[in-house]
Amino acid sequence: MPGLTRLQIVFSGRVQNVGFRATTQAVALAHPLTGWVRNDPEGTVTCQVQGLPADIDAFLAGLRARMARNIRSESVSTLAAEPGETSFDIRR
């Protein structure tokens, strides 16, 4: 879809066992976004989020506002959009 951006963000810090995935999903669902979030074996959390750039920016601002004390760093990369994705899920 034209205009769609997909980012992968790997969050590190105290991001597991603190409600990070549920908070990420709740913030994402407040915006017209799709994607997923999961815990990684290394203790990080990976999130892929897709939507219009302004909506992704608003999502990240909201997530950072709610979880700033837990986030030590973020690693962001741009991915190809995935057409047909319809939800934002927590992956296990």
N, C-alpha and C positions, 0 to 999 in steps of 0.2 A: 504494500500500500504506500502511495507517495506520502512523503512527509513523516513517516514513522521512523523513529530512532529506537535502537535496542542497545542497552548498555549492560555490561556485566560489572558488578561491583563486589569486591571481596573486602569484607570488613574484618578487622582484627581488633583485639582488645578483650574486654570481658563481655563477649557477645553470645555466649552459650549459657543456658540455664538461667536466663534473666528475662525471658519473654521477648527476645529480640525478633524471632521469626513471626510470632503473633502480632507484634507491634508493626513490623514491616508490612504484613498482609493487611492489617487494619488501615494503615496510612495509604497503601496502594489502592485499596478499594474505595477510598474517598476521592479518587481521581480516575479518569477514563484510561486506565492502564491495564496491561496484561503482563504475565511473567510468572516467576516463581522465586522462592527463597528456600535455602537448605543449610543445615549444619554440615561442616566439613570435618573429616577426621583430625585435621591439624589444629582444631579449636577455632577456626575462622568460620564466618558465615558468608556464603555466596548468594548473590541476588542477581537475577536477570530481570530487567524491567523494560517494557516496550510501550511507546506511545509518542505523542508529540513532544518535542523538546521542552516546551513551557510546562507541560504536565509532569514530565520527569523531574524538572528543576523544582517544582512545587512539592512533589513527593519527597525528593531528597532533603529539601529544607525542613519539611515536617518530620521526617524520620530523624534527622540530625537534632532537631529541637527536642524531641522526646528521648533520644538515646545517646546524646552527646557524652554523658559521663561514662558510657560503656565503650565508645569507639575510640581506639587509639590511632588507627590509620585506615585508609581506604585505597584500594587499587582499582582504577576504572579502565575498562577497555570497551571499544565500540564493536558491536557484532552486526551481522546481517539481520534485518527484520525477518520475523517468522510469520508469514501470512496465515490467517486462519486461527491463530491463538485467541481464545475467548475469555480466559479467566486469569486470576493471580492466585497461585497455589503455594501451600507449604509442602515441600518435598521432604521425605524422610529417607 
